[in-house]
Amino acid sequence: MLARLTMIASGATQATRKGRFPNDEALEPRALDRAGSLAASLRRADRVWTSPALAARQTADALRLEATVEPLLAEQDFGRWAGKGFEEVQAEDPEGMAAWLSDPDAAPHGGESLAAVAHRVAALMERLAGASGHTVALTHAVPVRAVMVHVLGAPLSAVWKIDIEPLSLTEFRSDGRRWVLHASGMVVGAK
């Protein structure tokens, strides 16, 4: 039984471009156009899931994919940091930022820890390992990174060493016993 998972990072938002923690904002018009032009290049899927976030749902719509909301694909909850810039948070809460970047169990922002994100995406991968066919999942950088380190057996702190671009694809395959990282970093529509 072969399972394939293609994770697509949602398109760019103002937060993405300005180095801010996401706050469930809409895609930039350019991201909508770019995703729309790529719709025909995607392979057929047996299931299409999307994060509950607006950017992921808009990406699915722009790709002309009929998606079901899957809460396990949600972006990390950044609590009171949501909508703030990285530099702003660093200036206001340097100890909290340092803890967040060094301790996967830390949630100084009052939101969700990285370990909590890793736990929910591991549950998603376990569920998908028993399902044959191709699943497309529209999500965000942190969940994609968390799946990558889970599949590779890398320490959770490795998520901060992985860059996930908007509208990039990361593919995984499973034979029902284990997952492998099949391809990574392909940006949809890159020239």
Buried (B, 14 or more C-beta within 10 A) or exposed (E): EEBBBBBBBBBBBBBBEEEBBBBBBBBBEEBBEBBBEBEEEBEEBEBBBBBEBBBBBBBBBBBEBEBEBBEBBBBBBBEBBBBBBEEBBEEEBEEBBEBBEEBBEBBBBEBBBBBBBBBBBBEBBEEBBEBEEBBBBBBBBBBBBBBBBBBEEEEBEEBEEBEBBBBBBBBBBBEEEEBEEBEBEBBBEEE
